[in-house]
């Protein structure tokens, strides 16, 4: 399967998200990560923290699960 992928594509990009939960209507994305891979290995990557709306905080379970804190997002996050 792997050789077939590299015959069809010269680069594959994989994305990963962290969220405040799994409810589409109420939960938010808090981190977006991506990695670009070519046959020789990783060639580029992205990691972006995302701020929540004013006054919203992360549930303690999500902080424990992801290691992402409100302080870290406030300092390094994008809106």
N, CA, C and O atoms as a Tripos MOL2 file, in Angstrom:
@<TRIPOS>MOLECULE
protein
  316   315    79     0     0
PROTEIN
NO_CHARGES

@<TRIPOS>ATOM
      1 N           0.8190   -1.2050    0.0000 N.3       1 UNK1
      2 CA          0.0000    0.0000    0.0000 C.3       1 UNK1
      3 C           0.8580    1.2620    0.0000 C.2       1 UNK1
      4 O           0.5460    2.2140   -0.7150 O.2       1 UNK1
      5 N           1.9370    1.2880    0.7910 N.am      2 UNK2
      6 CA          2.7730    2.4820    0.8800 C.3       2 UNK2
      7 C           3.3840    2.8390   -0.4670 C.2       2 UNK2
      8 O           3.3570    4.0040   -0.8630 O.2       2 UNK2
      9 N           3.9300    1.8690   -1.1720 N.am      3 UNK3
     10 CA          4.5310    2.1350   -2.4820 C.3       3 UNK3
     11 C           3.4880    2.6710   -3.4540 C.2       3 UNK3
     12 O           3.7840    3.5310   -4.2830 O.2       3 UNK3
     13 N           2.2710    2.1580   -3.3470 N.am      4 UNK4
     14 CA          1.1800    2.6400   -4.2080 C.3       4 UNK4
     15 C           0.8910    4.1180   -3.9430 C.2       4 UNK4
     16 O           0.6650    4.8760   -4.8860 O.2       4 UNK4
     17 N           0.8940    4.5320   -2.6900 N.am      5 UNK5
     18 CA          0.6760    5.9450   -2.3650 C.3       5 UNK5
     19 C           1.7230    6.8320   -3.0150 C.2       5 UNK5
     20 O           1.3800    7.8670   -3.5870 O.2       5 UNK5
     21 N           2.9970    6.4490   -2.9390 N.am      6 UNK6
     22 CA          4.0660    7.2840   -3.4920 C.3       6 UNK6
     23 C           4.0800    7.2560   -5.0120 C.2       6 UNK6
     24 O           4.6420    8.1570   -5.6340 O.2       6 UNK6
     25 N           3.4810    6.2550   -5.6200 N.am      7 UNK7
     26 CA          3.3300    6.2760   -7.0830 C.3       7 UNK7
     27 C           2.2470    7.2730   -7.4840 C.2       7 UNK7
     28 O           2.3120    7.8710   -8.5580 O.2       7 UNK7
     29 N           1.2630    7.4450   -6.6240 N.am      8 UNK8
     30 CA          0.1390    8.3330   -6.9410 C.3       8 UNK8
     31 C           0.3490    9.7670   -6.4760 C.2       8 UNK8
     32 O          -0.1490   10.6990   -7.1070 O.2       8 UNK8
     33 N           1.0910    9.9580   -5.3640 N.am      9 UNK9
     34 CA          1.2370   11.2870   -4.7660 C.3       9 UNK9
     35 C           2.7050   11.5710   -4.4730 C.2       9 UNK9
     36 O           3.4560   10.6700   -4.0990 O.2       9 UNK9
     37 N           3.1100   12.8230   -4.6450 N.am     10 UNK10
     38 CA          4.4860   13.1810   -4.2830 C.3      10 UNK10
     39 C           4.5690   13.7440   -2.8700 C.2      10 UNK10
     40 O           5.6560   13.8330   -2.2990 O.2      10 UNK10
     41 N           3.4260   14.1250   -2.3020 N.am     11 UNK11
     42 CA          3.3730   14.6510   -0.9360 C.3      11 UNK11
     43 C           2.0200   14.3240   -0.3280 C.2      11 UNK11
     44 O           0.9900   14.4210   -0.9950 O.2      11 UNK11
     45 N           2.0270   13.9350    0.9440 N.am     12 UNK12
     46 CA          0.8010   13.6730    1.6930 C.3      12 UNK12
     47 C           0.8030   14.6090    2.8930 C.2      12 UNK12
     48 O           1.8150   14.7410    3.5820 O.2      12 UNK12
     49 N          -0.3290   15.2590    3.1410 N.am     13 UNK13
     50 CA         -0.4610   16.1540    4.2880 C.3      13 UNK13
     51 C          -1.5020   15.5570    5.2260 C.2      13 UNK13
     52 O          -2.6100   15.2160    4.8120 O.2      13 UNK13
     53 N          -1.1270   15.4370    6.4910 N.am     14 UNK14
     54 CA         -1.9990   14.8550    7.5120 C.3      14 UNK14
     55 C          -2.3030   15.9380    8.5440 C.2      14 UNK14
     56 O          -1.3930   16.6160    9.0210 O.2      14 UNK14
     57 N          -3.5620   16.0990    8.8840 N.am     15 UNK15
     58 CA         -3.9780   17.0780    9.8830 C.3      15 UNK15
     59 C          -4.4960   16.3830   11.1310 C.2      15 UNK15
     60 O          -5.0380   15.2800   11.0680 O.2      15 UNK15
     61 N          -4.3200   17.0450   12.2620 N.am     16 UNK16
     62 CA         -4.8230   16.5630   13.5400 C.3      16 UNK16
     63 C          -5.3990   17.7500   14.2880 C.2      16 UNK16
     64 O          -4.8610   18.8540   14.2060 O.2      16 UNK16
     65 N          -6.4750   17.5400   15.0070 N.am     17 UNK17
     66 CA         -7.0630   18.6170   15.8030 C.3      17 UNK17
     67 C          -7.2030   18.1840   17.2530 C.2      17 UNK17
     68 O          -7.3290   17.0000   17.5630 O.2      17 UNK17
     69 N          -7.1760   19.1710   18.1230 N.am     18 UNK18
     70 CA         -7.5650   18.9930   19.5180 C.3      18 UNK18
     71 C          -8.7730   19.8910   19.7260 C.2      18 UNK18
     72 O          -8.8230   21.0040   19.2040 O.2      18 UNK18
     73 N          -9.7450   19.4050   20.4900 N.am     19 UNK19
     74 CA        -10.9790   20.1620   20.6900 C.3      19 UNK19
     75 C         -11.3470   20.2060   22.1710 C.2      19 UNK19
     76 O         -10.7330   19.5360   23.0020 O.2      19 UNK19
     77 N         -12.3590   21.0090   22.4790 N.am     20 UNK20
     78 CA        -12.8480   21.0980   23.8500 C.3      20 UNK20
     79 C         -13.8040   19.9610   24.1820 C.2      20 UNK20
     80 O         -14.2440   19.8460   25.3260 O.2      20 UNK20
     81 N         -14.1300   19.1250   23.2170 N.am     21 UNK21
     82 CA        -15.0460   18.0040   23.4070 C.3      21 UNK21
     83 C         -15.4660   17.4660   22.0570 C.2      21 UNK21
     84 O         -14.8160   17.7430   21.0490 O.2      21 UNK21
     85 N         -16.5490   16.6970   22.0230 N.am     22 UNK22
     86 CA        -16.9700   16.0690   20.7680 C.3      22 UNK22
     87 C         -18.3440   16.5230   20.2770 C.2      22 UNK22
     88 O         -18.8680   15.9560   19.3190 O.2      22 UNK22
     89 N         -18.9250   17.5180   20.9020 N.am     23 UNK23
     90 CA        -20.2300   18.0240   20.4820 C.3      23 UNK23
     91 C         -20.0350   19.1200   19.4370 C.2      23 UNK23
     92 O         -19.5450   20.2070   19.7430 O.2      23 UNK23
     93 N         -20.4250   18.8180   18.2050 N.am     24 UNK24
     94 CA        -20.2420   19.7370   17.0830 C.3      24 UNK24
     95 C         -20.8870   21.1030   17.3340 C.2      24 UNK24
     96 O         -20.3570   22.1240   16.8950 O.2      24 UNK24
     97 N         -22.0100   21.1320   18.0270 N.am     25 UNK25
     98 CA        -22.7440   22.3870   18.2360 C.3      25 UNK25
     99 C         -22.1210   23.2900   19.2960 C.2      25 UNK25
    100 O         -22.2670   24.5100   19.2260 O.2      25 UNK25
    101 N         -21.4290   22.7090   20.2790 N.am     26 UNK26
    102 CA        -20.9510   23.5340   21.3910 C.3      26 UNK26
    103 C         -19.4400   23.5520   21.5800 C.2      26 UNK26
    104 O         -18.9100   24.4980   22.1620 O.2      26 UNK26
    105 N         -18.7390   22.5390   21.1050 N.am     27 UNK27
    106 CA        -17.2980   22.4580   21.3340 C.3      27 UNK27
    107 C         -16.5160   23.1380   20.2190 C.2      27 UNK27
    108 O         -17.0210   23.3560   19.1180 O.2      27 UNK27
    109 N         -15.2720   23.4660   20.5370 N.am     28 UNK28
    110 CA        -14.4230   24.2400   19.6310 C.3      28 UNK28
    111 C         -13.0870   23.5590   19.3960 C.2      28 UNK28
    112 O         -12.6170   22.7810   20.2260 O.2      28 UNK28
    113 N         -12.4860   23.8600   18.2610 N.am     29 UNK29
    114 CA        -11.1180   23.4240   17.9850 C.3      29 UNK29
    115 C         -10.1780   24.3330   18.7640 C.2      29 UNK29
    116 O         -10.3170   25.5560   18.7270 O.2      29 UNK29
    117 N          -9.2060   23.7270   19.4800 N.am     30 UNK30
    118 CA         -8.2490   24.5190   20.2510 C.3      30 UNK30
    119 C          -6.8140   24.3610   19.7380 C.2      30 UNK30
    120 O          -5.9270   25.1200   20.1280 O.2      30 UNK30
    121 N          -6.5890   23.3800   18.8680 N.am     31 UNK31
    122 CA         -5.2620   23.2190   18.2790 C.3      31 UNK31
    123 C          -5.3930   22.5370   16.9260 C.2      31 UNK31
    124 O          -6.1800   21.6060   16.7530 O.2      31 UNK31
    125 N          -4.6040   23.0200   15.9680 N.am     32 UNK32
    126 CA         -4.5470   22.4180   14.6540 C.3      32 UNK32
    127 C          -3.0900   22.0830   14.3740 C.2      32 UNK32
    128 O          -2.2130   22.9420   14.4650 O.2      32 UNK32
    129 N          -2.8490   20.8400   14.0360 N.am     33 UNK33
    130 CA         -1.5010   20.4080   13.6830 C.3      33 UNK33
    131 C          -1.5180   19.7760   12.3150 C.2      33 UNK33
    132 O          -2.5220   19.1980   11.8990 O.2      33 UNK33
    133 N          -0.4180   19.8850   11.6220 N.am     34 UNK34
    134 CA         -0.3120   19.2690   10.3100 C.3      34 UNK34
    135 C           1.1200   18.8680   10.0390 C.2      34 UNK34
    136 O           2.0560   19.4610   10.5760 O.2      34 UNK34
    137 N           1.2840   17.8740    9.2170 N.am     35 UNK35
    138 CA          2.6150   17.4390    8.8110 C.3      35 UNK35
    139 C           2.5630   17.0630    7.3350 C.2      35 UNK35
    140 O           1.6550   16.3600    6.8910 O.2      35 UNK35
    141 N           3.5580   17.5460    6.5770 N.am     36 UNK36
    142 CA          3.6990   17.1940    5.1650 C.3      36 UNK36
    143 C           4.7890   16.1380    5.0580 C.2      36 UNK36
    144 O           5.8930   16.3060    5.5750 O.2      36 UNK36
    145 N           4.4580   15.0520    4.3800 N.am     37 UNK37
    146 CA          5.3770   13.9220    4.2590 C.3      37 UNK37
    147 C           5.6100   13.6260    2.7810 C.2      37 UNK37
    148 O           4.6710   13.5520    1.9880 O.2      37 UNK37
    149 N           6.8710   13.4600    2.4350 N.am     38 UNK38
    150 CA          7.2490   12.9660    1.1170 C.3      38 UNK38
    151 C           7.8950   11.6110    1.3180 C.2      38 UNK38
    152 O           8.1150   11.1940    2.4550 O.2      38 UNK38
    153 N           8.2000   10.9250    0.2470 N.am     39 UNK39
    154 CA          8.7390    9.5730    0.3760 C.3      39 UNK39
    155 C           9.9850    9.5390    1.2600 C.2      39 UNK39
    156 O          10.2310    8.5420    1.9390 O.2      39 UNK39
    157 N          10.7690   10.6120    1.2590 N.am     40 UNK40
    158 CA         11.9970   10.6550    2.0680 C.3      40 UNK40
    159 C          11.7300   10.9570    3.5420 C.2      40 UNK40
    160 O          12.6410   10.8540    4.3630 O.2      40 UNK40
    161 N          10.4900   11.3320    3.8920 N.am     41 UNK41
    162 CA         10.1370   11.6130    5.2730 C.3      41 UNK41
    163 C           9.4330   12.9530    5.4290 C.2      41 UNK41
    164 O           8.9570   13.5330    4.4540 O.2      41 UNK41
    165 N           9.3730   13.4390    6.6710 N.am     42 UNK42
    166 CA          8.7000   14.7090    6.9750 C.3      42 UNK42
    167 C           9.4510   15.8720    6.3420 C.2      42 UNK42
    168 O          10.6720   15.9750    6.4650 O.2      42 UNK42
    169 N           8.7040   16.7570    5.6570 N.am     43 UNK43
    170 CA          9.3290   17.9090    5.0080 C.3      43 UNK43
    171 C           8.8410   19.2450    5.5620 C.2      43 UNK43
    172 O           9.4970   20.2680    5.3640 O.2      43 UNK43
    173 N           7.7140   19.2540    6.2450 N.am     44 UNK44
    174 CA          7.2050   20.4970    6.8240 C.3      44 UNK44
    175 C           6.1470   20.1590    7.8630 C.2      44 UNK44
    176 O           5.5480   19.0840    7.8320 O.2      44 UNK44
    177 N           5.9260   21.0920    8.7840 N.am     45 UNK45
    178 CA          4.8980   20.8610    9.7920 C.3      45 UNK45
    179 C           4.3070   22.1850   10.2590 C.2      45 UNK45
    180 O           4.8730   23.2540   10.0310 O.2      45 UNK45
    181 N           3.1690   22.0890   10.9100 N.am     46 UNK46
    182 CA          2.4270   23.2440   11.4070 C.3      46 UNK46
    183 C           1.8230   22.8580   12.7450 C.2      46 UNK46
    184 O           1.3160   21.7480   12.9050 O.2      46 UNK46
    185 N           1.8760   23.7670   13.7000 N.am     47 UNK47
    186 CA          1.1890   23.5710   14.9700 C.3      47 UNK47
    187 C           0.6520   24.9300   15.3980 C.2      47 UNK47
    188 O           1.4230   25.8710   15.5830 O.2      47 UNK47
    189 N          -0.6410   25.0380   15.5530 N.am     48 UNK48
    190 CA         -1.2730   26.3200   15.8340 C.3      48 UNK48
    191 C          -2.3080   26.1760   16.9460 C.2      48 UNK48
    192 O          -3.2860   25.4420   16.7990 O.2      48 UNK48
    193 N          -2.0930   26.8720   18.0470 N.am     49 UNK49
    194 CA         -3.0830   26.9260   19.1180 C.3      49 UNK49
    195 C          -4.1400   27.9620   18.7420 C.2      49 UNK49
    196 O          -3.8320   28.9630   18.0960 O.2      49 UNK49
    197 N          -5.3750   27.7200   19.1460 N.am     50 UNK50
    198 CA         -6.4840   28.5940   18.7850 C.3      50 UNK50
    199 C          -7.1690   29.0710   20.0570 C.2      50 UNK50
    200 O          -7.5220   28.2710   20.9250 O.2      50 UNK50
    201 N          -7.3520   30.3830   20.1570 N.am     51 UNK51
    202 CA         -8.0060   30.9630   21.3310 C.3      51 UNK51
    203 C          -9.5070   30.6840   21.3060 C.2      51 UNK51
    204 O         -10.1160   30.5830   20.2410 O.2      51 UNK51
    205 N         -10.0810   30.5630   22.4830 N.am     52 UNK52
    206 CA        -11.5300   30.4600   22.6220 C.3      52 UNK52
    207 C         -12.1120   31.8680   22.6950 C.2      52 UNK52
    208 O         -11.3780   32.8260   22.9350 O.2      52 UNK52
    209 N         -13.4240   32.0060   22.4910 N.am     53 UNK53
    210 CA        -14.0480   33.3220   22.6480 C.3      53 UNK53
    211 C         -13.8190   33.8690   24.0580 C.2      53 UNK53
    212 O         -13.6340   33.1060   25.0060 O.2      53 UNK53
    213 N         -13.8340   35.1610   24.1800 N.am     54 UNK54
    214 CA        -13.6440   35.8570   25.4600 C.3      54 UNK54
    215 C         -14.5280   35.2490   26.5440 C.2      54 UNK54
    216 O         -15.7290   35.0610   26.3480 O.2      54 UNK54
    217 N         -13.9260   34.9480   27.6790 N.am     55 UNK55
    218 CA        -14.6570   34.4190   28.8180 C.3      55 UNK55
    219 C         -14.8010   32.9030   28.8410 C.2      55 UNK55
    220 O         -15.2300   32.3480   29.8530 O.2      55 UNK55
    221 N         -14.4580   32.2230   27.7610 N.am     56 UNK56
    222 CA        -14.5380   30.7510   27.7110 C.3      56 UNK56
    223 C         -13.2140   30.1540   28.1800 C.2      56 UNK56
    224 O         -12.1450   30.6840   27.8760 O.2      56 UNK56
    225 N         -13.2920   29.0530   28.9180 N.am     57 UNK57
    226 CA        -12.0890   28.3590   29.3930 C.3      57 UNK57
    227 C         -12.1770   26.8750   29.0430 C.2      57 UNK57
    228 O         -13.2470   26.3500   28.7370 O.2      57 UNK57
    229 N         -11.0370   26.2280   29.0960 N.am     58 UNK58
    230 CA        -10.9810   24.8010   28.7930 C.3      58 UNK58
    231 C         -11.5070   23.9750   29.9600 C.2      58 UNK58
    232 O         -11.2340   24.2960   31.1170 O.2      58 UNK58
    233 N         -12.2530   22.9230   29.6720 N.am     59 UNK59
    234 CA        -12.6640   22.0090   30.7290 C.3      59 UNK59
    235 C         -11.4250   21.3250   31.3270 C.2      59 UNK59
    236 O         -10.4960   20.9950   30.5890 O.2      59 UNK59
    237 N         -11.3950   21.1080   32.6400 N.am     60 UNK60
    238 CA        -10.2380   20.4470   33.2730 C.3      60 UNK60
    239 C          -9.8700   19.1080   32.6250 C.2      60 UNK60
    240 O          -8.6880   18.7870   32.5030 O.2      60 UNK60
    241 N         -10.8630   18.3320   32.2130 N.am     61 UNK61
    242 CA        -10.5830   17.0510   31.5710 C.3      61 UNK61
    243 C          -9.7460   17.2460   30.3010 C.2      61 UNK61
    244 O          -8.8230   16.4740   30.0390 O.2      61 UNK61
    245 N         -10.0650   18.2660   29.5240 N.am     62 UNK62
    246 CA         -9.3470   18.5260   28.2720 C.3      62 UNK62
    247 C          -7.9210   19.0000   28.5590 C.2      62 UNK62
    248 O          -6.9920   18.6240   27.8430 O.2      62 UNK62
    249 N          -7.7370   19.8180   29.5970 N.am     63 UNK63
    250 CA         -6.3910   20.2420   29.9920 C.3      63 UNK63
    251 C          -5.5600   19.0180   30.3720 C.2      63 UNK63
    252 O          -4.4120   18.8850   29.9450 O.2      63 UNK63
    253 N          -6.1370   18.1300   31.1680 N.am     64 UNK64
    254 CA         -5.4240   16.9050   31.5660 C.3      64 UNK64
    255 C          -5.1230   16.0110   30.3650 C.2      64 UNK64
    256 O          -4.0360   15.4400   30.2740 O.2      64 UNK64
    257 N          -6.0660   15.8880   29.4580 N.am     65 UNK65
    258 CA         -5.9200   15.0130   28.3020 C.3      65 UNK65
    259 C          -4.8910   15.5320   27.3020 C.2      65 UNK65
    260 O          -4.0630   14.7650   26.8110 O.2      65 UNK65
    261 N          -4.9390   16.8340   26.9950 N.am     66 UNK66
    262 CA         -4.1000   17.3940   25.9320 C.3      66 UNK66
    263 C          -2.8320   18.0650   26.4290 C.2      66 UNK66
    264 O          -1.8570   18.1830   25.6880 O.2      66 UNK66
    265 N          -2.8410   18.5100   27.6910 N.am     67 UNK67
    266 CA         -1.7120   19.2840   28.1950 C.3      67 UNK67
    267 C          -1.7530   20.7370   27.7650 C.2      67 UNK67
    268 O          -0.8480   21.5070   28.0870 O.2      67 UNK67
    269 N          -2.7980   21.1220   27.0400 N.am     68 UNK68
    270 CA         -2.9570   22.5110   26.5920 C.3      68 UNK68
    271 C          -3.6660   23.2820   27.6930 C.2      68 UNK68
    272 O          -4.6740   22.8200   28.2280 O.2      68 UNK68
    273 N          -3.1460   24.4520   28.0330 N.am     69 UNK69
    274 CA         -3.7520   25.2650   29.0880 C.3      69 UNK69
    275 C          -4.3350   26.5510   28.5240 C.2      69 UNK69
    276 O          -3.9850   26.9670   27.4200 O.2      69 UNK69
    277 N          -5.2230   27.1790   29.2830 N.am     70 UNK70
    278 CA         -5.7790   28.4700   28.8830 C.3      70 UNK70
    279 C          -4.6680   29.5150   28.7770 C.2      70 UNK70
    280 O          -4.6850   30.3510   27.8740 O.2      70 UNK70
    281 N          -3.7100   29.4670   29.6930 N.am     71 UNK71
    282 CA         -2.6060   30.4270   29.6840 C.3      71 UNK71
    283 C          -1.7650   30.2830   28.4140 C.2      71 UNK71
    284 O          -1.3830   31.2780   27.7980 O.2      71 UNK71
    285 N          -1.4840   29.0450   28.0330 N.am     72 UNK72
    286 CA         -0.6910   28.7830   26.8270 C.3      72 UNK72
    287 C          -1.4200   29.2930   25.5800 C.2      72 UNK72
    288 O          -0.8090   29.9150   24.7100 O.2      72 UNK72
    289 N          -2.7220   29.0270   25.4980 N.am     73 UNK73
    290 CA         -3.4920   29.5000   24.3450 C.3      73 UNK73
    291 C          -3.5730   31.0190   24.3250 C.2      73 UNK73
    292 O          -3.4810   31.6220   23.2550 O.2      73 UNK73
    293 N          -3.7460   31.6590   25.4950 N.am     74 UNK74
    294 CA         -3.8090   33.1250   25.5590 C.3      74 UNK74
    295 C          -2.4940   33.7470   25.0930 C.2      74 UNK74
    296 O          -2.4880   34.7790   24.4230 O.2      74 UNK74
    297 N          -1.3980   33.1150   25.4520 N.am     75 UNK75
    298 CA         -0.0740   33.6340   25.1260 C.3      75 UNK75
    299 C           0.3110   33.3540   23.6700 C.2      75 UNK75
    300 O           0.8710   34.2250   23.0040 O.2      75 UNK75
    301 N           0.0180   32.1520   23.1700 N.am     76 UNK76
    302 CA          0.5100   31.7250   21.8630 C.3      76 UNK76
    303 C          -0.5650   31.4530   20.8270 C.2      76 UNK76
    304 O          -0.2480   31.1260   19.6840 O.2      76 UNK76
    305 N          -1.8210   31.5820   21.2010 N.am     77 UNK77
    306 CA         -2.9050   31.2330   20.2850 C.3      77 UNK77
    307 C          -3.2460   32.3140   19.2920 C.2      77 UNK77
    308 O          -2.9060   33.4840   19.4680 O.2      77 UNK77
    309 N          -3.9220   31.8960   18.2480 N.am     78 UNK78
    310 CA         -4.4420   32.8160   17.2490 C.3      78 UNK78
    311 C          -5.9470   32.8770   17.4010 C.2      78 UNK78
    312 O          -6.5690   31.9560   17.9330 O.2      78 UNK78
    313 N          -6.5240   33.9620   16.9340 N.am     79 UNK79
    314 CA         -7.9780   34.1200   17.0510 C.3      79 UNK79
    315 C          -8.6850   33.5740   15.8400 C.2      79 UNK79
    316 O          -9.9130   33.6240   15.7670 O.2      79 UNK79
@<TRIPOS>BOND
     1     1     2 1
     2     2     3 1
     3     3     4 2
     4     3     5 am
     5     5     6 1
     6     6     7 1
     7     7     8 2
     8     7     9 am
     9     9    10 1
    10    10    11 1
    11    11    12 2
    12    11    13 am
    13    13    14 1
    14    14    15 1
    15    15    16 2
    16    15    17 am
    17    17    18 1
    18    18    19 1
    19    19    20 2
    20    19    21 am
    21    21    22 1
    22    22    23 1
    23    23    24 2
    24    23    25 am
    25    25    26 1
    26    26    27 1
    27    27    28 2
    28    27    29 am
    29    29    30 1
    30    30    31 1
    31    31    32 2
    32    31    33 am
    33    33    34 1
    34    34    35 1
    35    35    36 2
    36    35    37 am
    37    37    38 1
    38    38    39 1
    39    39    40 2
    40    39    41 am
    41    41    42 1
    42    42    43 1
    43    43    44 2
    44    43    45 am
    45    45    46 1
    46    46    47 1
    47    47    48 2
    48    47    49 am
    49    49    50 1
    50    50    51 1
    51    51    52 2
    52    51    53 am
    53    53    54 1
    54    54    55 1
    55    55    56 2
    56    55    57 am
    57    57    58 1
    58    58    59 1
    59    59    60 2
    60    59    61 am
    61    61    62 1
    62    62    63 1
    63    63    64 2
    64    63    65 am
    65    65    66 1
    66    66    67 1
    67    67    68 2
    68    67    69 am
    69    69    70 1
    70    70    71 1
    71    71    72 2
    72    71    73 am
    73    73    74 1
    74    74    75 1
    75    75    76 2
    76    75    77 am
    77    77    78 1
    78    78    79 1
    79    79    80 2
    80    79    81 am
    81    81    82 1
    82    82    83 1
    83    83    84 2
    84    83    85 am
    85    85    86 1
    86    86    87 1
    87    87    88 2
    88    87    89 am
    89    89    90 1
    90    90    91 1
    91    91    92 2
    92    91    93 am
    93    93    94 1
    94    94    95 1
    95    95    96 2
    96    95    97 am
    97    97    98 1
    98    98    99 1
    99    99   100 2
   100    99   101 am
   101   101   102 1
   102   102   103 1
   103   103   104 2
   104   103   105 am
   105   105   106 1
   106   106   107 1
   107   107   108 2
   108   107   109 am
   109   109   110 1
   110   110   111 1
   111   111   112 2
   112   111   113 am
   113   113   114 1
   114   114   115 1
   115   115   116 2
   116   115   117 am
   117   117   118 1
   118   118   119 1
   119   119   120 2
   120   119   121 am
   121   121   122 1
   122   122   123 1
   123   123   124 2
   124   123   125 am
   125   125   126 1
   126   126   127 1
   127   127   128 2
   128   127   129 am
   129   129   130 1
   130   130   131 1
   131   131   132 2
   132   131   133 am
   133   133   134 1
   134   134   135 1
   135   135   136 2
   136   135   137 am
   137   137   138 1
   138   138   139 1
   139   139   140 2
   140   139   141 am
   141   141   142 1
   142   142   143 1
   143   143   144 2
   144   143   145 am
   145   145   146 1
   146   146   147 1
   147   147   148 2
   148   147   149 am
   149   149   150 1
   150   150   151 1
   151   151   152 2
   152   151   153 am
   153   153   154 1
   154   154   155 1
   155   155   156 2
   156   155   157 am
   157   157   158 1
   158   158   159 1
   159   159   160 2
   160   159   161 am
   161   161   162 1
   162   162   163 1
   163   163   164 2
   164   163   165 am
   165   165   166 1
   166   166   167 1
   167   167   168 2
   168   167   169 am
   169   169   170 1
   170   170   171 1
   171   171   172 2
   172   171   173 am
   173   173   174 1
   174   174   175 1
   175   175   176 2
   176   175   177 am
   177   177   178 1
   178   178   179 1
   179   179   180 2
   180   179   181 am
   181   181   182 1
   182   182   183 1
   183   183   184 2
   184   183   185 am
   185   185   186 1
   186   186   187 1
   187   187   188 2
   188   187   189 am
   189   189   190 1
   190   190   191 1
   191   191   192 2
   192   191   193 am
   193   193   194 1
   194   194   195 1
   195   195   196 2
   196   195   197 am
   197   197   198 1
   198   198   199 1
   199   199   200 2
   200   199   201 am
   201   201   202 1
   202   202   203 1
   203   203   204 2
   204   203   205 am
   205   205   206 1
   206   206   207 1
   207   207   208 2
   208   207   209 am
   209   209   210 1
   210   210   211 1
   211   211   212 2
   212   211   213 am
   213   213   214 1
   214   214   215 1
   215   215   216 2
   216   215   217 am
   217   217   218 1
   218   218   219 1
   219   219   220 2
   220   219   221 am
   221   221   222 1
   222   222   223 1
   223   223   224 2
   224   223   225 am
   225   225   226 1
   226   226   227 1
   227   227   228 2
   228   227   229 am
   229   229   230 1
   230   230   231 1
   231   231   232 2
   232   231   233 am
   233   233   234 1
   234   234   235 1
   235   235   236 2
   236   235   237 am
   237   237   238 1
   238   238   239 1
   239   239   240 2
   240   239   241 am
   241   241   242 1
   242   242   243 1
   243   243   244 2
   244   243   245 am
   245   245   246 1
   246   246   247 1
   247   247   248 2
   248   247   249 am
   249   249   250 1
   250   250   251 1
   251   251   252 2
   252   251   253 am
   253   253   254 1
   254   254   255 1
   255   255   256 2
   256   255   257 am
   257   257   258 1
   258   258   259 1
   259   259   260 2
   260   259   261 am
   261   261   262 1
   262   262   263 1
   263   263   264 2
   264   263   265 am
   265   265   266 1
   266   266   267 1
   267   267   268 2
   268   267   269 am
   269   269   270 1
   270   270   271 1
   271   271   272 2
   272   271   273 am
   273   273   274 1
   274   274   275 1
   275   275   276 2
   276   275   277 am
   277   277   278 1
   278   278   279 1
   279   279   280 2
   280   279   281 am
   281   281   282 1
   282   282   283 1
   283   283   284 2
   284   283   285 am
   285   285   286 1
   286   286   287 1
   287   287   288 2
   288   287   289 am
   289   289   290 1
   290   290   291 1
   291   291   292 2
   292   291   293 am
   293   293   294 1
   294   294   295 1
   295   295   296 2
   296   295   297 am
   297   297   298 1
   298   298   299 1
   299   299   300 2
   300   299   301 am
   301   301   302 1
   302   302   303 1
   303   303   304 2
   304   303   305 am
   305   305   306 1
   306   306   307 1
   307   307   308 2
   308   307   309 am
   309   309   310 1
   310   310   311 1
   311   311   312 2
   312   311   313 am
   313   313   314 1
   314   314   315 1
   315   315   316 2
@<TRIPOS>SUBSTRUCTURE
     1 UNK1         2 RESIDUE 1 A UNK
     2 UNK2         6 RESIDUE 1 A UNK
     3 UNK3        10 RESIDUE 1 A UNK
     4 UNK4        14 RESIDUE 1 A UNK
     5 UNK5        18 RESIDUE 1 A UNK
     6 UNK6        22 RESIDUE 1 A UNK
     7 UNK7        26 RESIDUE 1 A UNK
     8 UNK8        30 RESIDUE 1 A UNK
     9 UNK9        34 RESIDUE 1 A UNK
    10 UNK10       38 RESIDUE 1 A UNK
    11 UNK11       42 RESIDUE 1 A UNK
    12 UNK12       46 RESIDUE 1 A UNK
    13 UNK13       50 RESIDUE 1 A UNK
    14 UNK14       54 RESIDUE 1 A UNK
    15 UNK15       58 RESIDUE 1 A UNK
    16 UNK16       62 RESIDUE 1 A UNK
    17 UNK17       66 RESIDUE 1 A UNK
    18 UNK18       70 RESIDUE 1 A UNK
    19 UNK19       74 RESIDUE 1 A UNK
    20 UNK20       78 RESIDUE 1 A UNK
    21 UNK21       82 RESIDUE 1 A UNK
    22 UNK22       86 RESIDUE 1 A UNK
    23 UNK23       90 RESIDUE 1 A UNK
    24 UNK24       94 RESIDUE 1 A UNK
    25 UNK25       98 RESIDUE 1 A UNK
    26 UNK26      102 RESIDUE 1 A UNK
    27 UNK27      106 RESIDUE 1 A UNK
    28 UNK28      110 RESIDUE 1 A UNK
    29 UNK29      114 RESIDUE 1 A UNK
    30 UNK30      118 RESIDUE 1 A UNK
    31 UNK31      122 RESIDUE 1 A UNK
    32 UNK32      126 RESIDUE 1 A UNK
    33 UNK33      130 RESIDUE 1 A UNK
    34 UNK34      134 RESIDUE 1 A UNK
    35 UNK35      138 RESIDUE 1 A UNK
    36 UNK36      142 RESIDUE 1 A UNK
    37 UNK37      146 RESIDUE 1 A UNK
    38 UNK38      150 RESIDUE 1 A UNK
    39 UNK39      154 RESIDUE 1 A UNK
    40 UNK40      158 RESIDUE 1 A UNK
    41 UNK41      162 RESIDUE 1 A UNK
    42 UNK42      166 RESIDUE 1 A UNK
    43 UNK43      170 RESIDUE 1 A UNK
    44 UNK44      174 RESIDUE 1 A UNK
    45 UNK45      178 RESIDUE 1 A UNK
    46 UNK46      182 RESIDUE 1 A UNK
    47 UNK47      186 RESIDUE 1 A UNK
    48 UNK48      190 RESIDUE 1 A UNK
    49 UNK49      194 RESIDUE 1 A UNK
    50 UNK50      198 RESIDUE 1 A UNK
    51 UNK51      202 RESIDUE 1 A UNK
    52 UNK52      206 RESIDUE 1 A UNK
    53 UNK53      210 RESIDUE 1 A UNK
    54 UNK54      214 RESIDUE 1 A UNK
    55 UNK55      218 RESIDUE 1 A UNK
    56 UNK56      222 RESIDUE 1 A UNK
    57 UNK57      226 RESIDUE 1 A UNK
    58 UNK58      230 RESIDUE 1 A UNK
    59 UNK59      234 RESIDUE 1 A UNK
    60 UNK60      238 RESIDUE 1 A UNK
    61 UNK61      242 RESIDUE 1 A UNK
    62 UNK62      246 RESIDUE 1 A UNK
    63 UNK63      250 RESIDUE 1 A UNK
    64 UNK64      254 RESIDUE 1 A UNK
    65 UNK65      258 RESIDUE 1 A UNK
    66 UNK66      262 RESIDUE 1 A UNK
    67 UNK67      266 RESIDUE 1 A UNK
    68 UNK68      270 RESIDUE 1 A UNK
    69 UNK69      274 RESIDUE 1 A UNK
    70 UNK70      278 RESIDUE 1 A UNK
    71 UNK71      282 RESIDUE 1 A UNK
    72 UNK72      286 RESIDUE 1 A UNK
    73 UNK73      290 RESIDUE 1 A UNK
    74 UNK74      294 RESIDUE 1 A UNK
    75 UNK75      298 RESIDUE 1 A UNK
    76 UNK76      302 RESIDUE 1 A UNK
    77 UNK77      306 RESIDUE 1 A UNK
    78 UNK78      310 RESIDUE 1 A UNK
    79 UNK79      314 RESIDUE 1 A UNK
